[in-house]
Structures are given as structure tokens and as C-alpha cells.
Amino acid sequence: MRAEVISYLEANLVSGFAVTRELPWDSNGQPLYEKNFKRIYVDQDQVSQETLIAVLNGSGVINQTVTVSAYVTTDAKNTPSNLNSLITTMTAAAVGITAPGTTQRVTQVSSVLTGDSQTMQFEFSSKQLIVNQ
């Protein structure tokens, strides 16, 4: 899903912001998005599975959730005038990405103020039913 989110954001880029294909962390585990304002970083996919229906012969139904987070930091004192456009575009990314069998797509947004910077995290989740036969 990471590649799809990056492609969507590159195709719908908001003026003044850039999308990078780099992971959000440097080799020491420090967040790059805290150093590079107005650059959107997308983390790797996180996959979890939950059994919905288990059958003795090994078949059944699994609910798989793929989650990927994106981060962008801006100057908290001088908020970009198009920040709302960025938020709208970012939250629309989950809906704009389609995959066969997807039952639900959701984007959650959170924001943290640290000193003079504001970091926003967008968490994209996609649920899919998988039938084992």
C-alpha cells in the first residue's frame, strides 16, 4: 500500500509540499520529517490478520488490515496557507486507492506540536477479506 499512497500523493501534489520515496527514519532511527519541513514521508506497510471464520479443513475467512503511516512537519508559527488542502488531499488518499476485495478504507489524522514545529501523522488503513479454500 506504501507505493500506492506515494503514487497518489505525487499525482495530487499540493503546492509547496514534496513527496519523498525515502523512509521517514534515518539509519539511527531519528525521524527525517522533523528535520525536513513540508516533505511527506511514507512508512512501510504494517499487516495484521484476524481470523473471522475458522474451519477444521484449513479453509476459512480472514480479515486482513494493511496500515501505512505518512508524516509531514510544518512551522507551527507560520502555518502554510494551503495546509487545509494538504489535509484534504492526504485524507482522500485512502479512498483514492482501490484494491480488489477491500471492505473498508480509513484515514486517521493526528497532530503533535513540538517547539515551533507541528508534525501531522496520517494513518491509512485498508481492510480486506481473504477466503482460504
KAPEQUI-V238458 format. One record per helix or strand of 2 or more residues. SS is the DSSP state (helix for helix, strand for strand). FROM is the first residue (numbers start at 1). TO is the last residue. Records with the same first field share a line. If there is no record, write none. Layout:
SS = FROM-TO  FROM-TO
This chain:
helix = 2-11  32-34  83-96
strand = 18-19  39-42  46-54  60-75  102-114  117-132
